[in-house]
């Protein structure tokens, strides 16, 4: 099972996205645990995640987080802003799975 | 336009990053977030106790509910500084990597020593509420720094090997406690000899009041709204900038509530709930835009986006539109996006200043409170009318720009088919 976290300032707008991604995962048949978190929770959850997706609004913090959690840097990425805006859960999920599988190799 | 955006990113990003990385500002923001439930409970209890509707007043006084509500307010919002001086050091100490609980205990002690009181019997709540807020922030910021300083200089009691760590810990915080105690006793004594009488009164008169006078003025507040709007335009969440203003606007809200409880005229136009007017539907005032997309868009993509955006818009979330249209870095949409918050802020300020809309009671409104409900809770029906007017104005401003973008995108869609 893949554990995927979506992170933004309050976990609100990414929360919208989570529902779309859960629907997409059911369709794909891939077992995933997807949830949205606020930024302040990041340090508690980063260790147990397979993939951490940041909302595009906090993309400028990505480098900082990659430096702060060097062990987990490879699983961090920013959601493509157009996909995020259109709430394209399917595409975001597939990108996330691609990243996870790349990291597992 | 391109150059404007690049320079915005070049200048604003480092500033936003600096503020959001600052350990103290960060802790302060978290402190108010953690205390929001307490503040909301207190402010609604106050509103419940003193709401100026005759039927309600006779109901709460005859049932004794008023006393219960006043008790709740009195022990939450009215002593908020006491909560801050405990929670802030815990947050800050965590970031400085020192023991959070002992930092909180020492901060609380320092704060209480600096507060005028009656020996053995009572601590008046005068400085435990919003008047003592800056005092609490200063103590809660300086004490953990001081402890960290002592540890860095290796000034603490060392225990021989084999002493249990709990014993060692209690001795470790002994030196900082003792030194803090001595310093604050001296400060309290020096300040008590001045004409202002106490540490709290000095902070309140010389720092809090002037800062509020500046921060709660229309120009300063407007600049803050503009900065938040610009940051979001570059794709950066502007909350951290807002956090700088939170102590000021929160204290202003508490001041209004205190005046309401005392039956006096409300002192402040801008309180934290003033923000319910400034950005209806999210940064850029996109409430009406969501409906324009849903019902008037010729482009399929925009129509889908609109349906997706309407419900979040009611709760002030507009990331789908920001990233989906996108408004982000779109020179054309920059105009209504920046103009709208300015108009909303100025119109709201003038409406309240001239008395068309009564001053806000000072209740704390959560930012996700639905549009119109938020206005009702912040003040009442007049505020809802103002919100409706603001939504109408911003929708009209969005309309021509929406039409241009819709035409562009729908033509592209037809060409691609």
Interface residues (C-beta under 8 A of the other chain):
Chain A: X8 X9 X10 X12 X13 X16 X40 X55 X56 X57 X58 X59 X60 X61 X64 X81 X82 X84 X85 X86 X87
Chain B: X13 X16 X17 X20 X21 X30 X33 X232 X235 X236 X237 X239 X301 X304 X305 X308 X312 X315 X317 X319 X320 X321 X322 X323 X324 X325 X326 X328 X368
